[in-house]
C-alpha cells in the first residue's frame, strides 16, 4: 500500500467545524480534529490533523512503546492496550493531562522533559537522549551549566523536592559521549542553498545543527581563533571541561558544517560580500563578549581587569596570577566563575563584593553554595566608589556600605548608600564582572538591520527575523547576556525560520502557542522519596586544580531519580510539534488521528473527508494530490 496522508487547503477552508464533529461522532471518543484560531487570518479556523511525521516525536517520547509507525503506510499508530496515559488514573486524571508539565513550560527550549525522564526511568537511555536532541543538541553542556529552570516549577516539589532533571540529562549525555558510536541525527536530502552563521557560541552552533539536518550548506564564521564562543572562553573547565565542548563541535562538523575561525564579519568579510558569494540567509549569533565598565575613578589603574578578559586568558591557556588578595566585583555567575578560578590560581584571599544582599544575588544557588564550601568570602551590601593606586597600580578600594529600600515596581529592592559608612580594603588586584554587551562591527551599510535602545539586534520576537529579510539573529545578541539554554532555544527557532524563509513559507504560521502548565497533578499514588544528590569533589581537593567539580550520576542514581517523576502530563501530547496529539480523560489514554487507514483497505473514506462542504480536505496517496498541496509536508 502507498503512503497515506491527510491534508487540507487552508485557503478554501471556511472553518465550519464539520470535520471535527464528524470525527468525534464516528469514533465515539469525545475527541477529534481540533481547531485553532489563525491570528494572521482571524476569525479563520483550521483543523489540526496529525502529520504522521517520519521520525515521530510522539513515538520517541512514549515510555511504554505504545506508539509506533506502520511500516507499510507510515501512519503513526497508538496501541491502546500498551498506553497507560502516563500513569493516569480513571476518575482522577482530569482534562489537565492535555496541558503541559511545568518543566517543559519553564524550559526556554521547551524540551519534552517529562518524556525523557520517563524513558530514563524505564532504562530507555538512547531513546531519552534522542528525544532531548529534538529540541536541544547539547545535553552534555546543559547537563553541566544550565540554570535548570525546569526544576524550579517541578510539581514533585508538592511532595518533597524537585526531580534532579539536569543531573539525569547529564547522565544520558555522558553515556553518549562514552559510546563507541555517538548518536548523530539523519541528514535529509542535500540542498544547494548556503547559509552563513556569524558566531560559534551555543546559538550559532545550535542553528547550524538543525539546518545541517535539513541538508543546507552551512558555514560558521568565528572571529576568534577558537570555536565555541562563551562555552570555550567564558566558562571555567571545572564546570565545563573543554573536551566536552570540542566533542560537540566535532559532531556538528561531521554533519557537514564548515567552520572558519579568525574571520571577523564586518572587517574581513561583509554581509554584502557573502551575499555575492551565494549565501541566501544569515544568522547573527555574536553573543555579548564585551565587558561593561564600572565607571569610577581609578578603573584604568594597572591591576584592574574585566572578568571576560580574565576568563578568556585562563581558558586559552594564559592564566593571570594576580596575588593573594583579589576582589571580584559582581554577583552573577561570571563573578562566581572568576573568583573561584582566582582561588584555584593561588589567590588564597580572593573574595566577592556585591552591592545587594545574598538573597538578591543572580548567581545560581549551587554556585553560591560551592563558593562557600571553598571558603571564599562574599561581602554583600558593599559598593566600590573609587580605586586607589600606588605608583600607577591598584592598592586599595574605597567602598561604601549599602542598605536596601522597599520593593520597587520591578519587585526588587534598590540599594542606596549609607552616609558616613565609607571604608577601604587593601587589595593586590581587582576583577570587575558587571555585565556584557555586543560588538556590532559585523553590521555595515549594506545591512538594514537596526539596534534597540539596549544595544541589541531588533528582531521579530517570534521568528527572529531582522529588518533585512535574509538576516536573523538570536542569543545574547538579541536578549543581552542570558543563559546557554536560551541561546540554544533561539538557535533552533532561527533554524526553523531560515528553513521556512528559503522555502517561501509563512514564518509565523503555527508558532507562538502559549503552553499552559499543569498545576494540580495527582499526588496520591506517590510516596516521599529523597532527591539524589550530585556527587562532587571535596572542596579541599578541588581548590588547587580545574578538575570537574560535579562528578555525575551513575546508572543506579539516574534510574532512582527518574522514577521520582510524577508524570504530570502525557509525554506524547507534550512531544507533538503540531499540537494534535490528545489525551482522552474519559478513557485515560492518548488518542490521535490514524488516517482511518483500515477504511482505506476496505475502499471506504473517512468521515472528515466525506463531510467537508468545500472539499478542502485531501486524503489518500499524496502523489495523487493536486500540485502544491503536499509541498513541504
Buried (B, 14 or more C-beta within 10 A) or exposed (E): EEBBBBBBBBEEBEBBEBBBBBBBEBBEBEBBBBBBEBEEBEEBBBBBBBBBBEEBBBBBBBBBBBBBBBEEBBBBBBEEEEBBBBBBEEEEBBEBBBBBBBBBBBBBBBBBBBBBBBBBBBBBBBBBBBBBBBBBBBBBBBBBBBBBBBBEBBBBEEBEBBBBBBBBBBBBBBBBBEEEEBEEBEEEEEBEBBBBBBBBBBBBBBBBBBBBBBBBBBBBBBBBEBBBBBBBBBBBBBBBBBEBBBBBBEBBBEBBBBBBEEBBBBEEBBBEEBBEEEBBBBBBBBBBBBBBEBEBEBBEBEBBBBBBBBBBBBBEEEBBEBBEBBBBBBBBBBBBBBBBBBBBBBBEBBBBBBBBBEEBBBBBEBBBEBBEBBEBEBEBBBBBBBBBBEEEEBBBBBBBBBEBEEEEEEEEBEBEBEEEBEEEBEBBBBBBBBBBBBBBEBBBEBBEBEEEEEBBBBBEEEBBBBEBEBBBBBBBBBBBBBBBBBBBBBBBBBBBBBBBBBEEEEBBBEEEEEBEBBEEBBEEEBEEBEBBEBEBBEBEEBBEEBEBBBEBBEEEBBBBBBBBBBBBBBBBBBBBBEBBBBBBBEBBBBBBBBBBBEBBEEEEBBBBBBBBEBEBBBBBBBEEBEEEBBEEE
